[in-house]
């Protein structure tokens, strides 16, 4: 039976409204913004991971061509530090040892790239040249550049008043019950894993333009972000200590965010303060190396997982120990990221007892914070690698041990040992479909064929779940304009996901209006009174429901208004093609005329808000197949299958784009990406010459389908999809790599599976 694809609304395969301008080069990013009298800034940064410093001479820089000002910490001392907004519950209720970053460092720098001065000049080139003339006397101090160093006995301290470099410690679960389960277990499987540090590397590096109106005392910041209201709140309340109404934040087009653009960075305060002091607008734009040494990094933890099982391989208890790297400062949400991971530690499995301990370490490295998935990829990676090892140890098939331990449909809604409430799903169902789609049963023949060519072939899977669209709301505001167009204003922020298209679908459905007559506005604190921004895959599950409700409310207002103008009953009015008409007649009034007939602005405006009480839980199965050349260590991903449950699909085209992009990032971490510091705290992978990024030729065609079970938590059944690809991909790929290497005698392997690392593991296995 053919199913008609809807023209509007939920499920419509609509092409992106945003793309016409972008592919014609008409996009407008922060660095495209210019103002009359615009000045340019450059930051003087530390070349040391840890050092005392004294600025000994500024005169040469101040006298350089085009220089207008040079700011040091003394010039911005009245500004507050960049605050850590996270306060996860600590063991024994002790407070988290927060260490906030100053706008400019005072006396001590704590990572390579730490900011010590800000040079402002007429051109960007003049600012950069003058920055090299700032004379600094450095006194290097001992540094710790990774978790192993930071936690070692007698390690140098990043902060003198933080003993052992431990900023905090978190625990969830029942230790006594877990200990009892482990003591009585028929078998215990243990695994130690490295979550490699990665750099987000969005296409558009950060940029900011600061303006100040001396007459009104009003600031304007233009910058790529993931939400203008949150950024305004931190700048106003914590940094400038002014009423939020005194700061306007504007975000134009954004070339990728991935969590990393959600945070307030020093340069935003610097351009605003420089604009206030100099009476002229100031722009700063990062280069790629600055991105590597200033923008928050992702992942980076060491973790041990243990599973207690009965004689049949059923899971009894899970014990996890996490050591997480926070970097030199506690970033905006950094300490919460491991906590998010802890909350999803049990995955899709019926594990009654957990004991999860997490230590948060400071180090002389770039601060670590949310990166696509924010803790949930780390959780999925651990549990899925551990479950595979459980299967090996118990001599069970990897799919069978999963089926044996899945939460059953009749157990839903299911409260996990952490307290998460999974509402709906059919986990064995999408596993079965994933195995069928990937031709899992016939893999041995493909392995044998590869072996005949001298290749090692492996297959791996992950059955993941994530939490997203966390409790809260995102109000939507719609308006019929005098021109007869409809404008939606909302406080989320597109970073390339296609929000304009998705939101327009719901407006179009309610008003029976062509997409081209709908304008979606985000990214300006003057558009809406509040806004939660974009993160945690919240925009569509929360924002789209609100947009739909607002549009439905506006439709009722327009029908009532048209009924008065046409002298008919509102029940007899229908909306179509930008007009309101009496059903079955040719009597109609277009939207522009309706707007003119409105007695007040409120007659042509409406607000919608959906408040969600619980997170949603997307889940699915990913299957990866790899082939390894043992002579070179090169790993080729030859097949990739995805079967996901997103509850309800809003737009199949947009969804596929989100999943493909997320999977690419997960594969990147598994196979090539790795941020590496040397023992002195120098980032040796600080450019694309040294930090590998996944390329198109690293990926096969993705076989993607959905097997949706609507959420009962979300009003439209939507579960969210923005981060799911990243969460499912990394463990699937690494389980495939581990499967291939296991056939050659390699018992354990950590990410990333670069050719050298794979080759060394094979050589070590041969020598054993």
N, C-alpha and C positions, 0 to 999 in steps of 0.2 A: 504494500500500500504506500503510495506516495504521500508524504507529509508536506503540506505547504509551508514554506519559510515565511514567517511574518514580515510584513513591510516595516512595521514599527515595533518598538518595545522589546520585551524579553525574548531572547532567542533569535533576533534578526541578525543576519550576516551583513552588517553595514560596513562599507569601507570608511576609513578614518577621515573625518572632517579636517583634521589637523594637517594632513600630509600635503595638500595642494600648496600651501604657503612654504612648507619646509623644503619640498623638492624643487621649488622655484627659487630657493635662496632668499625667501622673504621672511624667514624666521628672525626673531629679535631676541638675542641672548644678552646677558648683562654686559659683556664686553662690547656689544654693539651700541650701548647707551652712551651718549655724549651730552655734555651740557656746556653752555657758554662759560668761558673762563676755567674750564676743567683742568685740574692739576692731577698729577700721577704720583703714586707712592711705591716705594720698594722697602722691603723688610731686611734689616741686617740680622743674620741668623748665626747661631752658634755652630762652629765646626767640630765642637767637642760634645761627647755624650754626657759629661759631668765636669763642671769646672766653676771655680770662682772667677769673676771677671770685674775689671774696672775699665770704663771707657775713658781713655787718656787724652783723646783729642777729637774734637768735633769741628774745629775751625776749617780744616782742609775740605771737609764735606760741605760745610755751610758756604764756603767760598767758591764751590764748584759751579760751573755754568748751569743756569736754570734753577738752582736749588732755592726753595722758598723757606723750608724749615727742616729741622732734624729733631725728632722727638725721642726722648729716652724715658725710662721709668719715672724719673722725677717730674716729667712734664705731664704724665698721665696718672700720677699717684692717687688722685682723688677718685679715679674710676675703680669700681669693684672688680674682683676677680671673676673669671668665667666659672659659674657654679656647677657643681655636680648635683643634678636634680634627683638622683636615685638614692633611696634609703632602704635597701632590702633588710629584712629582719636578720640580726646577727645572733650568733650563739651567745647565750647568757644575757641577751638583750643589750649587749654592749654597743655603743655607737660606732658606725662606720668611720674609719680613719680617712676622711675625705681630704684630698690635697688638690685644691683648685689652682688653675693656671692663671697667673697675673697677665694683664694685657701686654705688658712688656716685662721681661724677667728683671728681678731685683737681686743683684749680687751673685746669684748662682743660677747656672743653666743646668737642665737635667735631661736633655736629649739633643742629639744632633738635629738642628732645625729650630730649636727654641729661639724665640724672638727677643732681641735686645734693643733694637732701635728702629725707627720708621723715618725714612727720608722722603720728603715731598718736593717735587720739582715740576717744571713746566711740561716736560715730556717723560714718558716711561723710561726711555734710554738714559736721559740725564739723571733720573732718580737711581737707576741701577748703577750707573757709573759712580755716582757720588757715594752710594752705599759701600762701595769698596774702599772708600777713603776714610771711613769711620775707624779710628784707631782703638783697638781693644787689647788690654793686657789680660791674657788668659793664664789661669793657674789650674791645670788639669787635676781632676780628682779621680779616685778609683771608681769604676763603673760596673754595673751588672746588666748584661744585655739579653738575658733570657731567664726563663723560670728556673732552670736548673742552677744557674749562678745565683739568682736572687734568694733561693731557699737554702743554699749551702751554708754550712756552719761557718760563722765568722765572715759572712759576705759583707762587702761594703754596703752602706745604707744609702738609699736614694734620698731619703729624708731622715735627718738625725733623730727625729722624735717618733719614728715609726719602727719599733723593734722588729728585727727579722724580716723587714720589708713587707710585712703582712698588713694590708689595709683593712681586712675584714675576714670573717669566717661565717659561713652559713651551713645550716644543717636542716634536712627534712627527713621525715620518716620515723620509724620505731627501731632504734638500735637493738634493744633487748630482744624484740620479736625476730628481727633479722638474724641476730646471733644464734638464736634457738633454731631457726629454720636451717641455717648453714650447718650447725652441728648435727642435725638429723638428716641431712641431704645424702642421697645415694651418690651424687657426683656434684662437683663444683668446677665450673669453667671460669678461667681468669684470663683477662686480656689487658694489655697496656697499649695505649694509642697516643699518637701525636696529632693534635689539630694544628696544622701549619698556619702561620700568620700570612694573611693576604692583604693586598692593597686594592681598593675598589676600582680605581682607574676608569671612572666615567669618561665619556668622550669630551665633555665640556669641563675644563678645569674651573676652579672657583674664581669668582670675580665679584667686586663690590664697588658701588658708587655711593658716597656719603654726601649729603647736603644738609645745610643748616640755615634756618631763617632767623636772623637775630631779632627781628621785630616781634615775632611770635614765640621765640624759643622752641621752635618745632624742628625736629630732625626728620630726614627721609633717607632710608637705606634701600637701595636697589641691589638685589643679589639673588642668585639661584638658591632655592631652598626647597624644603619639603613641607613648609607650612609657615606662613607669615605671622600668624598670631602668637604662636609659641616663641618665635624668635623675638618679636616685639616685647613680649612679657619679660624675657630674660634680660634683654638689653635695658629695658626701662627699670625694672625692679631691682636687678642685681648689679648692673654695671653702671648705668648713668644715674640711677636713683631719682627718676622723674616719673610723673604720671604717665601711664601707657599712652594716653591720648596725645602726648608730646612727641611720640615717635610713630612715623608711618613706615611700614615695610612693604616693598613692592617686589614681586618676583615675576619676571617675564618668562620667555621660553627657557626650559631647563634641559640640558643634554645629559640626563642620567643622574640618579641620586643614590639609590641602593642603600639608604639609611645614612650614609656618610654625609649627605648634604642637609640632614635634619638639625645639625648642631650649630650653635653660635661659636664662631671662631674669632680669634684676636683681631684679624684684619677688619672685621665689621665694626668693632669698636674704634679701631684706629682711624678708618676713613671718616667716621662720624665726628670724632674728637678733632681731627685735623681740619675738617670743614668748619667746625665751630671756632677753632682758634684762628683760622686764616681767612674766614669769610668767603671762601670759594669752594665749589664742589671738588671732591677728591676721589679718584679711582685707583683701585689696586687690582691687578690681574695676576694670578699665579702662573708659573710655568710648570711643566710636567715634573721636574725634579722637586720643586716645592711641594707639589701634591704628594709625592712619596714621603717627604720628611715633615709634613705638617698636618695633613688631613688624617683623621682617625683611621687606624687600621682595623682589620677584622680577625675573628677567631683567636688563635694562639692560646691553646691550653694543653696540658698533659693530663691524661685521665686513665684511671684504672677501673675496670668493671669486672664484677664477679656475679655469676648466676648460680644459685642453688637449685638443683633439680632432683626429682624423684627418679626411680629406676626406669620409668617410661619416658623420661625427657620432658616432663611437665615442670614448668617454672614455679618455684616455691618462694623465692626471695631474690632481690637484686641489691647489690652493694656497689656503690660508686664513690670514688675519691677523685675530685677535680682540683687541679692547681691551675688557676686562670691568671693570665698576665694582663694587668690593667695599664701598663706603660708608666710614664713618669708622673702623670697627673690623673686624678679620677675624672674621666671625661663625663659629659653631660648625663648619659644613661649607662656608662660603662659597667658599673658594678651590678646592674640589673640583668645584663645579658647572660651571665652564667646561671642566674636564678631562673630566667625563662627556660633555659635548657633543662635545669633540674626538674622543672614542673612537667616536662614531657618525657622524663627518663624512661618510663615503662612502654612507650610506643603503643602499638596496637594489641599488646599482650595482656592477658589476665594474670597479673603478678600481684599477689595480695599484700606483699610486705616489701618495703624499701628502706634503705639506709644510705642516704646521700650526703656526703660532706664536701664542702667547697672552700678552698682558701684563695683569697684574692691577693696577688702579689704585685708590688710596684717594681718597676725596672727602669733603666735609663734608655727608654725607647719611646717612640711615638705612642700617645695614648690609644687604647683599644676601645672600640665602641660597637654599636650595631652595624652589621653588614648583612645584606639580604638574608633574612631568616632570623637573625638576632638570637642565637642560642638554640633555636630549634634544629638547625642543621647539625650542630654539635651533638645534640641529643640523639637525633636519628642516626648519625654516623656511629656513635658508640653502641647503641642497642642493636643495630643491624649487623655490625661487625661481630659483636658478641654472640648474637644468635647464630650466625654462620659458624662460629667456632664451637658453639654448643653442639651444633649438628655434627661437626667433624668428630668431636670428642665422644658423642653418644652413638656414632655410626648410624645416624639418621639422615634421610634426604633433607636438603635445606628447605624445600617447600613443605615437607611433611611436618617438620618441627614447628614451622610457623602455623600451619593449620591446627596442630595439636594444642597450641597455646593462644590462639586468637581469642579475643573477646567475641562471644557469639551474638548474633542478632537478637536472640531472646534475652540477653543480659542488658540490652540498651533500653533506656539511658543508663550509662555505666559511670560510676564514680571511681576514679583511679585512686591509688594509694596516696598520691599527692593531693587529690581533691579536685582535679579537673573532671568536668562532666561532659562525656561524649554523648551526643544526642542520637545520631543516626549513623548508619553505615552497614556495608556488607563486605567485610574484609576478605573473607574466603572467596567471595564472588569476584572481586577485582584481581585477586591473586590468580584464580583459575583462568580468567580472561587474559591476564598478562602472560601466563605460561603458554596459553594457546597461541596468542598473537606472535610470541617470540619463538615458537617452535622448540620449546624447551626439551621435549621428549626426544627429538631427533638430534640433540646437540652432540652426543657421543660420535656420531658419524662425521660431523663437521670437525670435531677434535682430531679424529683419526686422519682425516684428509689433510688437516693442517700439519700434523706430525710428519706426514709423508713429504711435506715441503720443508721440513726443518723448523717449523714454527710451533710455539706453545699457544694453545687456544684455551680461553677461560670464559665462563659464563657466571654472572652474578645477578642477584636481585636485591631489592629493598622494598619492604612494605612499610610505608611511613605514615605518620599522622602529624599534623601541626596544629597549633592554636593560633587563631588570628581574629581580626575584627573584634577586638576586646571590648568589654562592656563600655557603653557610652552612647553618644549620639553625634550627629553632624547635621544641623539644621540647613535647609535649602530655601532660597528666596527666589520666587519667580515674579516676573512683571511683564505686562503687555505694554510695549513702548508706543509713543505717538505715531511711529511709522508702521505700526502693525506687526512688528517683530516681537518675539518673546525672548526675554533674557533670564537666564538662570545664574544666580550668584551663590557660591558655596565656598566653604573654608578649607577644602582639601587642596592638594596641589599636584598637578600632573608633572611628572618628570620624564614623560615619553610613553606612558602607559596607554593613552587614548581616552582620557577622562571626558574630553569634550564630546567625543562620539558616543560613549556609553551613556552619559547623562542625557544627551540629546535624544537618545532612543526613548527614554521614559517620558520626556516632555512631549515628544512627537506622538507617542501612543495616547497620552491623555487628551491632547488637543487636536489630534488628527491633522497635524501640521507638518509640512515638509522640513527636513533637517536643515536645509539651507536658510530657513527663516528663524533659526534658533541660535542664539549666542550664549555661550557658557563663559562666565567670568570667574576666575580664581586668581589668587596671588596678589591681593591688595587688602591691607587691613581696613581700608575705607569702604570696601564692598560689603562686608558683613561684620556684625558686632563680635562674633566669635568664630573660631575655626580650629578643628583638631589637627589639621594638616594630613599628610599622607605618610603612613608607616603601618606595619603590621597588617597589610592587606585590608585596611579598613574602609577605603574610599567608596568602593562600590557596594559592599554589603550594608554599610550604614548610609552613605551619602545617596546612593541610588534610590533607596526606599524613601528617604526624605524628599528627594527630587520628584518621585512619582506622586507622593501625597500632596506636595505643594502644587504640582501641575493639575492634579485632579480637583483640588480646591479652587484653583484659578478657572478651570473649565466650568465649574458650577457658577462662579461669579459672572463669567462671560455669558453663559446661557441666560442667567437672570437679567443681565443688562440688555442682551439682545431681545429678550421677551418684552421688555418695556418699550424698546425702540420699535419693534415690529407688531406690538399690540397682540401678543400671543402668550400662551402659557409656556413657562420654562421647560416643562416636560415635553413640549413639542419642538424644542430647539435642538438641532444637531450641529456639531462643529465639523467643518471639512474644508481643506485647502485654503485656510486663512480667512474663512468667513463663518458666520453663524446664520443658519437658515431654518425656516419652518419645514419640517419633514414633509416630503411629498409635494412641495411647491417650489416656485422659483423666487420666492420672496427671501431676500438675504441681506445681510449687512457685513461688510468686510471688517477685519480686525482694526484697521486704522480708524475707521469710522466709530467702531465700538470704543476705542481708546478716547476719541474726542468726546464721546457721549458720556463718559464716566464723570460722575459728579465730584469724585475725589480720587486721589491717587490710590487710596486703599481699595477702591472698586476694581482696580486693574492689577492688584498685587495679591500675593498669597505666600504663606509660609508653611512648610511641612517639616516635621521632625519625628524621626523614629528613634526610640531609646531601646537599646539592646541590653539585656540583663546578663548575658553569658557569652563567652567567646564561641566562635564556630570552629569546626574541626575538619578541614579538608584532609583527605587521605588517599592513598593509592599504591599501586605497584609499578616499580620501574625495573626493567630487565636490560642488562648491558652485556655485550659480548665483545671480547677483545682478542687480539692476536699479537704475540710478542716474538720479536726476532732475538733469539738468545745470543747471537753473535754481536749485536749492537745494543741490545737492551731497549730498542724502540718499541713502543706500544701503540698499536692501531686499534681504535674503537671501530668495530666493523658493523655493529647493529645496536639499535637502541629502541626499546619498546616502552610505552607509557600508557597505563590505564588509570585514570584519576576519577575521584569522586569529589566534585565541586558543588554538589547540591543541585544547583540550577545554573545553566549556561546563559549569560547575558548576551554575548556576541561571540560566536564561534571563531571568527577571524581574530579578534582582539585576544581571545583566550589562547589560541595557538601561539600567537606572538609572545605572550607572557610566559608560556610554558617553555617554548624554545629558548628564549633568552635566559630563563632561570636555569634550565638544564645545562646550557653552555657554561654558565658561571660555575655550576657544581662540577662539571667535567674539568673546567680549568683548574680548580683547586686540586682535584684528584690527580691530574696528569702533569701539570706544568707549573702552576703558580706557587711561589714561595718567597716570602720576604725574609732575607737572611741578614743578621747582624754579626759582625765579628766580635771578638772578645773585648775590644775597646769600645763597643757600642756604635761603630760606624755601620751604616746601612749600605751593604755592598751591592744590593740589588735596587739601586735608586734611579734606574732609568730603564727604558725598554731594551737597551743593550744587554742588560743583566737580568731583568725580571721578565720571564716568559709569559706571554698572553696567548690564550687559545685562538686559533685561526680557523677559517672556514674549512680548511682541508683536514682539521682534526676531528670533524664530526661526520657521521653518516647521516642519511635521511632519517628523521625521527618518525617513528610509527606511533602516533598519538590518537587516543580516543578517550571518551568519558564514559563512565558507568555511574551515573549520578543517583544519589539517594537524597532527596531534599532535606535540608536542615529544618528542625522544628524550633530552633532558637531564633532564626532570622525570619522576618515577616514575609519575605519572598522565597525562602528556602535556599538562599545563596550562602555558600561557605567561604568564598574568597579564594584567590588563586595566585596572587602576585609573587609569593615566595616559594610556593610548593615545588617548582621545578628544581630549585637549588637544594631543597631539603631531601628530595628523593634521589637526586643524581649521584652525589658524591659516594654514598655507601654502595650504591648499585655498581658503579664503575670499579671501586676499590675491591668489592667482593669478587668481581670478575677477574681483576688483576691477581688477587690472592689465590683464586682458583687455578689460574694458569700457572702461577709460580709454585703452588703446592704440588702440582704434578711433576715439578722438577726438583722437589726436595726443600723448597724454601718454606719454613714453617710460619714466619711472621714477616709482615712488610708494612711500612708506614708511608703515608703520602709525603710528597707527590711522587708519582711513578715516572720520574724522568729517566731517560735512557741510561745515564750513568748510574743512578741508584738501582735500577733494575739489573743492570749488568753486574754491578758489585754484589748484589744479593745472590745472583746465580753463581758467580765465581765462588762466593763463600760457601754456598751449598755444595758445590762440586768438591771443594777442598775439605769439607767436613767428613 
